Amino acid sequence: MNATELLASPLLEGSSDWQMRYGERLALEGVLASLEPRLAIEIGTAQGGSLRRIAFHSEEVHSFDIAPEIKGLESELPNVHAHVGDSVVLVPEFLSGLEEEGREVDFALVDGDHSAAGVRRDAEALLASEACRRTVLIFHDAANDDVRAGLEAVRFQDSARVAYANLDFMPGYLVADPVRHLEIWNGLAIVLLDADRQKPTIEEFDFFDSALVLRQARERAQARSEDIEAAPGDRRGRAVALASGTLLGLAAGLAAARASR
């Protein structure tokens, strides 16, 4: 595939079916193309943008969502089985069935309940299952305050099954539009499970937690926003001024924190 074909692909065209930004879609595609999963699951399907890509690369897919409309995707995607209901109940039951059959999940995308408790429940259900001994987990909206709190509460680093965990696989965004102004959304976390791995957990150091950086940027932006809004100029100009001032202050704070180590 060349750039022209990529631009015309479902990753960048037909974007109304997606809840992910372009960079997230491309990152997800890279993981799926590398894995080519035999069995994949998705928790939280919405319009099916990511599900279509999972189905394209996988032999068998199970989708979980509270919206009954996802059943309509089964006719379009013959290798997809849609499960309608609460993932808190359905996912553990499904995983238990796989365990009894001696089957394993190769890939799971979690993008369902965005409360901290809901994210933690979904993550811990996957982490505890014998059907997820060698599984790649992706969590969407990992930078969001509630989602991040749920992920951090899981403490992946303490699980012997976790070979690698990066909650900033794809950093999130501080939203600039008026509807969700200064909310933090998007971002992908990745967790690699290998219950039989004998080597130490893969770790990376010497970088700032991007979700923390975004929260600090939001605090500084909120402190400056009233002054910027009162200033003359167009909306874009005010937004640029807000971002510039916020980033300068944030950079100074981060530099000071690094110097104090």
HUMO-V316261 format. One line per field, one symbol per residue. ss: DSSP state (H for helix, E for strand, C for the rest). burial: b if it has 24 or more other C-alpha atoms within 12 Angstrom, else e. A space follows every 50 residues. Layout:
BEGIN
ss: ???
burial: ???
END
This chain:
BEGIN
ss: CCHHHHHCCCCCCCHHHCCCCHHHHHHHHHHHHHHCCCEEEEECCCCCHH HHHHHHHCCEEEEEECCHHHHHHHHHCCCEEEEECCHHHHHHHHHHHHHH HCCCCCEEEECCCCCHHHHHHHHHHHHHCHHHCCCEEEEECCCCHHHHHH HHHHCHHHCCCEEEEEEEEECCEECCCCCCCCCEECCEEEEEECCCCCCC CECCCCCCCHHHHHHHHHHHHHHHHHHHHHCCCCHHHHHHHHHHHHHHHH HHHHHHHHHCC
burial: eeeeeeeeebbbeeeeebbbbbebbebbbebbeebbbbbbbbbbbbbbbb bbbbbbbbbbbbbbbeeeebbebeeebebbbbbbbebbebbbebbeebee eeebbbbbbbbbbbebebbbbbbbbbbbbbbbbbbbbbbbbbbbbbbbbb bbebebbeebbbbbbbbbbbbbbbeeeeeeebbbbbbbbbbbbbbeeeee eeeeeeeebbbbbbbbbbebbeebbeebeeeeeeeeeebebbbebbbeeb eeeeeeeeeee
END
